[in-house]
Amino acid sequence: DMAAKNIMNTINPTQPGYNSNDSSTWLVKFDVRNRDQIANMNSNELKSLIENADIIICEWLFDPALSNFRTVLNANPDIIKNKPNKIFMVLNCDDPELTMMSHVNGTELFDGIPSSVVGTVNTEGSILHAVNNANTAKLEEYKNLYPQLGKWLDMALYYATNGPVSYENQFKYALKMHNDLNGGSWPTEWNPQPYNEELPKEMIYRADANGKGEIFTSLESYLEKYPLDTSKPTVGLIERDSNLWAGNIQHFEYITAQFVAQGFNVLPIVAAYSGITGDNLPLNIYSAMVKYFVYDLKADNRSTANLVVNTTQYESNPQNYSYRIDALIDFYFFSVGSGFVDQTNSLFENMNVPVFRAITSTKNSEAEWIISEDGLLWSDTYYQIAVPETQGVVEPLFVATTNKEVDTVTGAELISFHAIPERVDKLVNRVTSWTELKYLSNAEKKIALIYYNYPPGKQNIGASYLNTPETILQILNLLKSQSYNVTDIPGTTDELVYLMQRNGINVANWAPGELEKLADDPHTILWDADEYEAWFKTLDPVAQKELV
């Protein structure tokens, strides 16, 4: 949206009769829509948007927007070629056939290109994989191999290098192409600049006490300004670079500051979701985590950065390395690591630290979230919770909701995340507890084993087709073998079942006197009523009302 408005503010005022309040006097008008907007448009609205455009650029087209877009095109195949010199470019897309429909003035750019070369976003060694992973070296190779794709690949290279400047140059490139097709004049000062990769893909981002943000591309320079105190725990944070370039980083800054206030060292990483070097090595969040979290035991300790470790070195001998962090906060939707998910999973396993899912809602404002019955929309659970869980990311917590406004000029829905202080406090407290637990001996740790007892009653302890008592008994013995303070373990499952039925059942309200009998048993552990009431009053008033 920012890049589109910059273009309009550059070109339109040069036109005779220009009136900033009258779009009919503008030479260039952008209509910008994000994924959710496209997904939620009805077929007539989306058809009209495509039909009326002279240039269509689909930068990132995945579901749910992709399904709606494809449905409209299937019903109205002519709307992408309904005007002279129309340009239709589909770049990073989960539908190769749709990408291969890209054309300039009706000339199919992918005509004759084997589908195996186009591939998919998940097919290594293919065009779409190179786009999805921002592999500019590979995209340049394809320009030499397939000259007919030159214009499409130029557009893709601007997309791959990301950021407002790259998008401005991409838009200028498309506008100049359309202008040339129409035989118009084009001032040289409007010419697009070649794409560049000056924006880092791996960085540490932190705002100082005055709120001024700063990017660090070396750990050494970051540690000079923010040394790690080895007497304190260190938390890592990972966020997508697209939010930083869009200026949508308030939530990240706030949470970083709250961890600092709690006494943590912080390593807040911002990196590309996906990216590959010319040698097919990772240049994304996975490589950034290795670069900033991993250190060589022979050259460094947690607080020094004499030697930068790369992924090749790390993967060849991971046992030779150690890690600077005690916990990790994951802001990423879907999985972490993109084309290097397996390697990322190995890194998580080797680090052996809890990875927490910090949920940022793209759909609800704070007020909508508070009054909602589900909190998280069911349609979002797969990429917000389910997919991250496959990597061992735990304890999902809402930490930020969305402020939305629609730009009156471009129609783009602008989304900004804003931290919810109470939820951030919850996250910080949880991480504090986990890091404290890490440094306790097993004998000092307290563990609760929770078993299923529903419907209430002595005969309903267990779960469907599972031997719950035997499982619990094995767990108790395993804990004791690992130096946890476990005493008086029953010798048999029958003894354990007797104890569970005597002191650990969910008493039914239709069993008069049973609750009193359970409470009066000297072996039953009770929670003081005054203490419980004091704790209950700390809950959110809405939660209290729901319970009573």
C-alpha positions in Angstrom: 0.0 0.0 0.0 2.8 2.4 0.9 4.6 1.7 -2.4 1.5 2.1 -4.4 0.7 5.5 -2.9 4.3 6.6 -3.4 3.9 5.8 -7.1 0.6 7.7 -7.4 2.1 10.7 -5.5 5.0 10.7 -8.0 3.1 10.3 -11.3 -0.3 11.8 -10.8 0.6 15.4 -9.9 2.4 15.8 -13.2 -0.8 15.5 -15.1 -2.7 18.6 -16.4 -5.9 19.2 -14.4 -4.8 16.9 -11.6 -7.0 17.1 -8.5 -6.0 15.0 -5.5 -9.6 14.6 -4.5 -10.9 13.5 -7.9 -9.5 10.1 -9.1 -10.8 10.7 -12.6 -7.9 13.2 -13.0 -5.3 10.6 -12.1 -3.2 8.8 -14.6 -2.5 5.9 -12.2 -4.9 4.4 -9.7 -4.0 1.3 -7.6 -6.5 -1.0 -6.1 -4.8 -3.1 -3.4 -6.3 -6.1 -1.7 -4.8 -8.5 0.8 -5.5 -12.2 1.2 -8.4 -11.9 3.5 -10.1 -9.3 1.5 -9.9 -11.4 -1.7 -11.1 -14.5 0.2 -14.1 -12.5 1.5 -15.2 -10.8 -1.7 -18.3 -12.1 -3.4 -17.9 -13.4 -7.0 -19.3 -10.2 -8.6 -16.9 -7.9 -6.6 -13.9 -10.0 -7.4 -14.9 -10.3 -11.1 -15.3 -6.5 -11.3 -11.9 -5.9 -9.7 -10.1 -8.2 -12.2 -12.2 -7.1 -15.2 -11.6 -3.4 -14.7 -7.9 -3.6 -14.2 -5.3 -2.9 -16.9 -2.5 -4.6 -14.8 -3.0 -7.4 -12.4 -0.2 -8.5 -10.1 -0.8 -11.4 -7.7 2.2 -11.2 -5.4 1.3 -14.0 -2.9 -1.8 -16.1 -3.8 -2.6 -18.9 -1.4 -5.7 -20.2 0.2 -8.2 -19.0 1.3 -7.8 -16.2 -1.3 -6.6 -18.6 -4.0 -9.8 -20.7 -4.0 -12.0 -17.7 -4.4 -9.8 -16.2 -7.1 -9.6 -19.4 -9.1 -13.4 -20.0 -8.8 -14.1 -16.6 -10.3 -11.6 -17.1 -13.2 -13.0 -20.6 -14.0 -16.5 -19.0 -14.3 -15.1 -15.9 -16.3 -11.9 -17.0 -18.1 -12.0 -14.0 -20.4 -11.7 -11.3 -17.7 -7.9 -11.5 -17.6 -7.7 -10.7 -21.4 -10.6 -8.3 -21.8 -8.6 -5.2 -22.6 -5.9 -4.3 -25.1 -2.4 -4.6 -23.7 -3.6 -6.1 -20.4 -0.9 -7.5 -18.1 -1.6 -10.5 -15.8 1.2 -11.7 -13.6 0.8 -14.4 -10.9 4.0 -14.7 -8.9 4.2 -16.7 -5.7 1.2 -19.0 -5.9 0.1 -22.4 -4.7 -1.5 -23.1 -8.1 1.1 -23.7 -10.9 -1.6 -23.7 -13.6 -2.7 -20.2 -12.5 0.9 -19.0 -12.6 1.2 -20.4 -16.1 -1.7 -18.2 -17.2 0.5 -15.1 -16.8 0.5 -13.1 -19.9 1.4 -9.7 -21.5 -1.2 -8.5 -24.0 -2.4 -12.0 -24.5 1.0 -13.6 -25.0 1.3 -16.5 -22.7 4.7 -16.1 -21.0 4.9 -19.8 -20.0 3.8 -21.2 -23.3 6.1 -24.2 -24.0 7.7 -24.2 -20.6 7.5 -27.7 -19.1 5.3 -27.9 -16.0 8.2 -29.8 -14.3 10.3 -26.7 -14.7 7.6 -24.5 -13.3 7.1 -27.0 -10.4 5.4 -26.0 -7.2 6.4 -23.9 -4.2 7.5 -27.2 -2.6 9.4 -28.7 -5.6 13.1 -28.1 -5.2 14.9 -27.0 -8.4 11.7 -25.4 -9.9 10.8 -21.8 -10.7 8.0 -21.5 -8.1 10.3 -23.0 -5.4 12.9 -20.3 -6.3 10.3 -17.6 -6.0 8.8 -18.9 -2.8 12.3 -19.1 -1.2 13.5 -15.8 -2.6 16.4 -17.5 -4.4 17.4 -14.6 -6.6 20.5 -16.4 -8.0 18.3 -19.2 -9.3 15.8 -16.8 -10.8 18.6 -15.1 -12.7 19.6 -18.6 -14.0 16.1 -19.1 -15.3 16.3 -15.7 -17.1 19.2 -17.1 -19.1 17.6 -20.4 -19.7 14.1 -19.1 -20.7 14.4 -15.6 -22.2 10.6 -15.6 -22.9 10.1 -15.4 -19.1 12.2 -12.3 -18.8 9.4 -9.9 -17.8 7.8 -12.4 -15.4 11.1 -13.2 -13.8 12.0 -9.5 -13.5 8.7 -9.0 -11.6 9.4 -12.1 -9.5 12.9 -10.7 -8.6 11.4 -7.5 -7.2 9.0 -9.6 -5.2 11.8 -11.8 -3.9 13.8 -8.9 -2.6 10.9 -7.6 -0.7 10.4 -4.2 1.0 8.7 -0.9 -0.1 11.5 0.1 -2.4 11.4 -3.2 -4.3 7.7 -3.0 -4.7 7.9 0.6 -5.9 10.3 -0.5 -8.6 8.2 -3.5 -9.5 5.1 -1.3 -10.0 7.2 1.2 -12.1 8.4 -1.8 -14.2 4.8 -2.9 -14.8 3.5 0.6 -15.5 6.4 1.2 -18.0 5.7 -2.1 -19.7 2.0 -1.1 -20.1 2.9 2.4 -21.2 5.3 1.1 -23.9 2.7 -1.3 -25.2 0.4 1.7 -25.6 3.0 3.8 -27.3 3.0 6.4 -24.5 5.9 8.6 -23.3 7.7 7.7 -20.1 10.0 10.2 -18.3 13.4 8.7 -17.4 13.1 9.8 -13.8 10.2 7.3 -13.5 12.3 4.4 -14.7 12.5 1.4 -12.3 15.8 0.7 -10.7 17.3 -2.8 -10.9 16.3 -5.0 -8.0 18.8 -5.1 -5.1 19.3 -7.2 -2.0 20.3 -4.5 0.4 17.6 -5.6 2.8 18.9 -8.2 5.2 17.2 -11.5 5.5 18.7 -12.3 9.0 18.8 -9.6 11.7 18.3 -8.7 15.3 15.9 -5.9 15.9 15.4 -4.1 19.1 14.0 -0.7 20.2 15.9 1.2 22.9 14.5 2.7 26.0 13.4 5.7 24.0 11.5 3.6 21.5 14.0 4.0 18.7 14.4 0.8 16.7 17.7 -0.5 15.5 18.7 -3.3 13.2 21.8 -5.4 13.9 23.2 -7.8 11.3 26.0 -9.1 13.5 25.7 -10.5 16.9 28.9 -8.9 17.9 27.5 -5.4 17.3 24.3 -6.3 19.2 26.2 -7.6 22.2 28.3 -4.4 22.3 25.2 -2.4 22.9 23.2 -5.1 24.8 25.6 -7.5 26.6 24.3 -10.8 27.8 24.4 -11.1 31.6 25.2 -14.8 32.2 23.6 -14.7 35.6 20.2 -14.1 33.9 18.2 -16.3 31.7 18.1 -15.5 28.0 14.9 -15.6 25.8 14.9 -15.6 22.0 12.1 -14.1 20.0 11.5 -14.8 16.2 9.3 -12.7 14.0 8.8 -12.3 10.2 10.7 -9.5 8.4 7.6 -8.5 6.5 6.1 -7.0 9.6 9.3 -5.0 10.2 9.4 -3.6 6.7 5.6 -2.8 6.9 6.2 -0.9 10.2 4.0 -3.4 12.0 6.3 -4.2 14.9 4.8 -2.5 18.0 3.9 -5.9 19.5 7.4 -7.2 19.1 9.0 -4.1 20.6 6.6 -4.2 23.6 7.1 -7.9 24.4 10.8 -7.5 24.1 10.7 -4.6 26.6 8.6 -6.6 29.0 11.1 -9.5 29.1 13.9 -7.0 29.7 11.9 -5.5 32.6 11.4 -9.0 34.0 15.2 -9.5 34.1 15.8 -11.5 31.0 18.5 -11.1 28.4 16.8 -11.0 25.0 17.8 -12.0 21.5 15.0 -10.7 19.3 15.5 -12.0 15.8 13.6 -10.8 12.7 14.1 -12.8 9.5 12.7 -13.9 6.2 10.0 -16.6 6.3 11.7 -18.3 3.4 14.9 -17.7 1.5 17.8 -19.6 -0.2 21.2 -18.5 -1.4 22.6 -19.3 -4.8 24.1 -22.4 -3.4 20.7 -23.6 -2.1 21.7 -22.9 1.5 19.1 -21.4 3.8 18.8 -17.6 4.1 15.8 -17.4 6.4 14.7 -17.7 10.0 16.4 -21.1 10.3 19.8 -19.8 9.3 19.2 -16.7 11.4 18.6 -18.8 14.5 21.8 -20.8 13.9 23.7 -17.5 13.3 22.5 -15.8 16.5 21.6 -18.6 19.0 24.3 -21.2 18.3 27.9 -20.9 19.5 31.1 -22.9 19.2 32.2 -24.2 22.6 35.8 -23.9 21.6 35.6 -20.2 20.5 32.8 -18.7 22.6 30.5 -18.7 25.6 26.9 -17.6 25.8 27.9 -13.9 26.0 30.6 -13.7 23.3 30.5 -13.8 19.5 34.0 -14.4 18.3 33.0 -17.0 15.7 29.8 -16.9 13.6 28.4 -20.4 13.0 26.7 -21.2 9.7 24.2 -23.9 8.9 26.7 -26.1 7.1 29.1 -26.1 10.0 26.3 -26.7 12.5 24.6 -29.5 10.6 27.9 -31.4 10.1 28.6 -31.6 13.8 25.8 -30.3 16.0 27.2 -32.0 19.1 30.1 -29.5 19.0 27.8 -26.5 19.6 25.8 -25.0 22.4 23.0 -22.5 22.6 22.6 -19.0 24.1 18.9 -19.1 24.9 16.8 -20.7 27.6 13.4 -20.3 25.9 12.1 -19.2 22.5 9.0 -17.2 21.6 7.6 -18.0 18.1 5.5 -15.4 16.3 5.4 -17.3 13.0 2.2 -18.5 11.4 2.5 -22.0 10.0 5.8 -23.8 10.4 9.2 -22.2 11.1 11.9 -22.8 8.6 10.0 -22.9 5.3 12.0 -25.2 3.0 14.2 -26.2 5.9 11.6 -27.5 8.4 13.4 -30.7 9.1 16.6 -28.9 9.9 14.7 -26.4 12.0 13.1 -29.3 13.9 16.5 -30.8 14.6 17.7 -27.4 15.9 14.7 -27.1 18.2 15.4 -30.6 19.5 19.1 -30.0 20.0 18.5 -26.6 21.8 16.2 -28.5 24.2 14.3 -25.4 25.3 10.6 -24.7 25.4 9.3 -23.0 22.3 6.2 -20.9 23.0 3.6 -19.9 20.5 2.8 -16.1 20.7 -0.4 -15.7 18.7 -1.1 -12.5 16.9 -4.6 -12.3 15.5 -5.1 -11.0 12.0 -8.8 -11.1 12.3 -10.0 -9.7 15.6 -9.6 -6.4 17.4 -9.0 -6.5 21.2 -12.7 -5.8 21.9 -13.8 -8.5 19.4 -11.4 -11.0 21.0 -12.6 -10.2 24.6 -16.3 -10.8 23.8 -15.8 -13.7 21.4 -16.8 -17.2 22.5 -14.0 -19.0 20.8 -11.1 -16.5 21.1 -9.4 -17.9 18.0 -11.5 -18.4 14.9 -11.8 -22.1 14.0 -10.5 -21.4 10.5 -7.3 -20.1 12.0 -6.4 -22.9 14.3 -4.6 -25.0 11.7 -1.9 -22.4 10.9 -1.9 -20.7 14.3 -1.8 -23.8 16.5 -1.9 -27.1 14.8 1.0 -26.7 12.3 3.3 -25.1 15.0 2.5 -28.0 17.3 4.0 -30.4 14.8 7.3 -28.7 15.6 6.9 -28.9 19.3 5.7 -25.3 19.8 3.7 -25.3 23.0 1.4 -23.2 25.2 -0.3 -21.0 22.5 -1.2 -17.6 24.0 -2.9 -14.6 22.5 -0.5 -11.7 22.9 -1.7 -9.2 20.3 -4.8 -8.4 18.3 -5.4 -6.4 15.2 -6.3 -2.8 14.4 -7.8 -2.6 11.0 -8.5 0.3 8.7 -9.3 0.5 5.0 -7.2 3.0 3.0 -9.6 5.4 1.3 -7.3 5.7 -1.7 -6.2 2.1 -2.5 -8.9 0.2 -0.7 -6.2 -1.9 1.0 -7.1 -3.2 4.5 -4.2 -2.1 6.7 -3.5 -4.4 9.6 -1.4 -3.5 12.6 -0.8 -5.7 15.6 -1.1 -4.2 19.1 0.0 -6.0 22.2 -2.5 -6.9 25.0 -0.6 -6.0 28.2 -2.3 -8.6 30.4 -1.7 -11.4 27.9 1.9 -10.3 27.5 2.3 -10.4 31.3 0.9 -13.9 31.2 3.4 -15.0 28.6 6.4 -13.5 30.4 5.3 -15.1 33.7 5.0 -18.5 32.0 8.4 -18.2 30.4 9.8 -17.1 33.8 8.4 -20.2 35.4 9.8 -22.5 32.7 13.3 -21.0 32.9 13.3 -21.3 36.7 12.2 -24.9 36.3 15.1 -25.5 34.0 17.6 -24.8 36.7 15.9 -26.7 39.5 17.1 -30.2 40.4 14.5 -32.9 39.7 14.0 -33.4 43.4 12.9 -29.8 43.8 10.3 -30.0 41.0 6.6 -30.5 41.6 4.6 -32.5 39.2 0.8 -33.1 39.0 -0.6 -36.1 37.1 -4.1 -35.5 35.9 -6.3 -38.4 35.0 -9.7 -38.7 33.5 -12.7 -39.4 35.7 -15.9 -38.7 33.9 -18.8 -39.4 34.3 -18.2 -38.9 38.0 -17.9 -41.9 40.2 -15.5 -44.6 41.4 -15.9 -46.8 38.4 -15.1 -44.3 35.7 -11.4 -43.6 36.3 -9.5 -44.0 33.0 -9.8 -43.4 29.3 -11.2 -45.3 26.3 -9.4 -48.6 25.9 -6.3 -47.4 27.8 -4.9 -48.9 31.0 -4.6 -45.6 32.9 -3.6 -47.0 36.3 -0.8 -49.1 34.8 0.4 -46.1 32.9 0.4 -43.9 36.0 2.3 -46.5 37.9 5.0 -46.7 35.3 5.3 -42.9 35.2 5.8 -42.8 39.0 8.5 -45.3 38.9 10.2 -43.6 36.0 10.1 -40.3 37.8 11.7 -41.9 40.9 14.5 -43.4 38.8 15.3 -39.9 37.6 15.6 -38.5 41.1 12.2 -36.9 41.4 10.9 -36.9 45.0 8.3 -39.6 44.7 7.5 -41.7 47.8 5.1 -44.4 48.8 4.6 -45.7 45.3 1.9 -48.5 45.3 3.3 -52.0 44.5 0.5 -53.0 42.2 -2.2 -51.3 40.0 -4.9 -52.7 42.4 -3.3 -50.7 45.2 -3.1 -47.6 43.1 -6.8 -47.9 42.0 -7.8 -48.3 45.7 -6.0 -45.0 46.5 -7.5 -43.2 43.5 -11.0 -44.3 44.4 -10.6 -43.4 48.1 -8.9 -40.0 47.7 -9.0 -38.9 44.1 -12.4 -39.2 42.4 -14.7 -36.7 40.9 -17.7 -36.9 43.3 -21.1 -36.9 41.7 -23.7 -34.4 43.0 -26.2 -37.2 43.1 -24.2 -39.1 45.8 -25.2 -37.5 49.1 -22.6 -37.4 51.8 -19.8 -38.6 49.5 -18.1 -35.2 49.1 -18.1 -34.6 52.8 -16.7 -38.1 53.4 -13.9 -37.4 50.9 -13.1 -34.0 52.4 -13.0 -35.5 55.9 -10.5 -38.2 55.0 -7.1 -37.3 56.5 -5.4 -38.6 53.3 -7.2 -36.1 51.0 -5.3 -32.9 50.1 -7.5 -29.8 50.5 -7.1 -26.3 49.3 -7.9 -23.7 51.9 -11.1 -21.9 51.0 -9.8 -18.4 51.8 -6.7 -19.0 49.6 -8.9 -20.3 46.7 -11.2 -17.3 47.0 -8.2 -14.9 46.9 -6.8 -16.6 43.8 -10.3 -16.7 42.2 -10.5 -12.9 42.5 -7.4 -12.5 40.5 -9.2 -13.9 37.4 -10.6 -11.6 34.8 -14.2 -10.5 35.8 -15.6 -12.1 32.7 -14.0 -15.5 33.6 -15.3 -15.2 37.2 -18.8 -14.6 35.9 -18.7 -17.5 33.6 -17.8 -19.8 36.4 -20.3 -18.7 39.0 
